[in-house]
Amino acid sequence: MHYLPQIVFVLLTGVAVWLFSKKAGEIRRNILLGKDEDLSDNPAIRWRNLVLLALGQKKMFNNPLVAVMHLIIYAGFIIINIEVLEIVLDGLLGTHRLFAPYLGGLYNFLINSFEILAVGVLVVCIIFLVRRNILKLKRFLSKDLNGWPRSDANYILITEIFLMGLFLKMNAMDQALQARGTEHYYITGHFVISSLLSPFFESFPTHFLIGFERTAWWLHIAGIFAFLNYLPYSKHLHILLAFPNSYYARLAVPGKMKNMPAVQNEVLYAMQPELAPADATPPARFGAKDVFDLSWKNLLDAYSCTECGRCSTACPANSTGKLLSPRKIMMATRDRLEEVGKNINTNKEFKDDGKSLLHDYISVEELRACTTCNACVEECPVSISPLEIIVELRRSLIMEESNAPQEWNGTFSNIENNFAPWKFSPDDRDAWVRQ
C-alpha cells in the first residue's frame, strides 16, 4: 500500500502521454497528406521569425494592452508548468517538493514568481471571459464561432482559472502544514501569495489539511494531463503549432502568388512544340478541390489557427457584409482534414466519401468575394495564409470546372484573344493617341 500512490501516478501519466502521443501522431499524418513543399531555405531568417512571432508574439503588439494580457497567460502557461517537472518527479519517486532542499533560496524565489504569474493569469482569464461573454466584442460574435468553437474558448479560460486556483490553494495548505512542522513538509520559506491564503486553513485539523493538500495536488496534475489531451481537439493547439508554423512561414513578398509550372509549360509547348517532351502528360489537377491538393504548409496553417478573428476583422469583403470570412476558411479546412483523418482511422486508408473541401465546406460565393488584398495574411499573429487556400480553390473552380462569373469569362477571352482585358484589337490599342 505504501507504493499505491506512485503506481496510480505512473498509470495516470502513462495513459495521458499515450493518448496525447496517439492524437499528435494522427495530426502529423493528416498534415502530411498535403502535397510536398520545400520550406527549409534561409534557416537564420526562419529562426528569427520563430523567436519574434511565436515566442515574442510580435504581431500581437499591434494592440499593446491585449498583447500584454495575452503575454501574461502565455508566460504563465510556459513558466508555471516548469513546476510540473517537480510534480511529475514527486509523483514517480514518492517525494514532496523534491527540488526544495537542493535549490534553497532560489526555490523560494521561483515559487513566488510562479504565484505572482498565477494571479496574473487568473485576472487576465477573467477579463478575457468578460470580453467574450459580456462585452461581446464584434469578432467574437461572428457566426463562424457558433456552437463548439465559442464554447471551446470559454472552456480553456475556465480550465486555466481552475488550474491556477488549485496551484495557489495547494501552496497555501502546504504553508499551513509547514508552520505546524508536519512531517515530510519541507520548510521552503514565505510564499508571497499563498501565505495570504494559508490563515483560512489554520482551523483545520492536520490530517484534514494533509488530505486537502494532497487532493489539490492530485487535481492539479490530473487537470494538467487533461488539458494536455484537450489541446489537440481545441483551437489552443496553436500553443504548440505556432512555433513550427512561424518557422515555416513564407519568406517571399507577402501576397505573391505562385505560378503553376504545368500551365506555364502548356503555353510554352503551344508556342514551341519542339520543346515538348515525348512523354509529356497533363497535370492530374489544376488548383485544389480537396485537402489532398493543398500543400502540407496549408494544412499546418489550418491546425495552427487561433480563431482570433483578426483576419476576418481586417477583410474588406467581410467588413462590407459579404459571406467571406478568412477565419472560417481556416476552420473549414481543419474540419475537412479532421473528417478525412477519421475516415483513414476507420478504413486504414482514405475511402471516397463523396465530399470535398470545395463546395461541401467552402462555397463558391465565399471564394469569389475575396479581393486577394492580403490583409488577412498581414494580420495573422502566427503567419497563417487563408489567401493561399482561397487562390488554390479558385483555380480549381475556373480551370477544372470552368466555373466563373460571366464578367470574368469576358476578361479571360479578351486576354486570350487581345492580350489585354479590354475588347479592343491590339492594332487599335494606340488609337486614343490619334483622337
JOLINCOR-V101044 format. One record per residue. RES is the residue in one small letter. PHI is phi in whole degrees, 0 to 359 (* if undefined). Layout:
res={RES RES}
phi={PHI PHI}
This chain:
res={m h y l p q i v f v l l t g v a v w l f s k k a g e i r r n i l l g k d e d l s d n p a i r w r n l v l l a l g q k k m f n n p l v a v m h l i i y a g f i i i n i e v l e i v l d g l l g t h r l f a p y l g g l y n f l i n s f e i l a v g v l v v c i i f l v r r n i l k l k r f l s k d l n g w p r s d a n y i l i t e i f l m g l f l k m n a m d q a l q a r g t e h y y i t g h f v i s s l l s p f f e s f p t h f l i g f e r t a w w l h i a g i f a f l n y l p y s k h l h i l l a f p n s y y a r l a v p g k m k n m p a v q n e v l y a m q p e l a p a d a t p p a r f g a k d v f d l s w k n l l d a y s c t e c g r c s t a c p a n s t g k l l s p r k i m m a t r d r l e e v g k n i n t n k e f k d d g k s l l h d y i s v e e l r a c t t c n a c v e e c p v s i s p l e i i v e l r r s l i m e e s n a p q e w n g t f s n i e n n f a p w k f s p d d r d a w v r q}
phi={* 299 265 302 302 293 297 298 295 299 296 299 296 299 296 298 293 295 296 295 298 297 291 299 295 294 296 299 300 297 297 283 290 287 293 292 204 267 235 256 284 46 302 298 294 293 295 297 300 300 293 285 275 276 280 272 53 306 290 297 281 296 236 303 297 296 298 296 296 295 295 296 296 297 297 299 299 286 282 299 288 300 293 301 302 294 298 297 294 299 294 284 262 74 259 221 52 306 277 304 295 270 264 57 297 297 299 298 298 297 297 298 298 298 292 297 297 299 296 300 297 303 296 294 299 295 299 294 297 295 300 282 249 246 291 52 302 305 289 265 265 305 294 306 263 301 86 304 303 292 293 306 299 293 301 295 296 294 297 299 298 299 293 293 296 296 300 290 294 301 292 296 291 298 298 297 288 298 297 272 70 296 301 78 263 294 287 262 100 284 261 297 264 294 295 287 268 301 301 292 253 294 280 284 300 302 293 293 296 298 298 294 297 294 297 298 299 295 295 295 288 296 295 295 295 295 300 303 274 279 310 296 259 239 296 284 299 298 304 264 279 301 290 295 292 289 297 266 297 296 257 288 304 306 88 295 267 274 289 260 307 298 288 302 293 299 296 299 292 292 276 226 304 293 276 290 293 297 259 299 237 293 297 294 204 260 71 227 252 225 297 295 271 275 277 298 292 299 286 296 305 298 286 272 299 272 57 286 85 297 296 289 295 278 287 295 295 296 294 263 89 284 291 297 222 304 299 293 301 290 295 294 297 295 298 295 295 296 294 298 299 295 300 293 301 284 255 70 202 284 253 307 254 74 242 207 299 286 85 282 243 232 271 298 300 298 294 288 285 290 263 52 281 79 298 296 291 296 279 297 291 237 62 271 236 298 301 300 294 300 297 295 291 292 299 296 304 278 272 263 251 51 256 216 300 302 298 292 299 297 296 299 296 296 298 293 267 245 62 200 291 264 270 230 295 304 292 261 294 260 296 298 293 274 292}
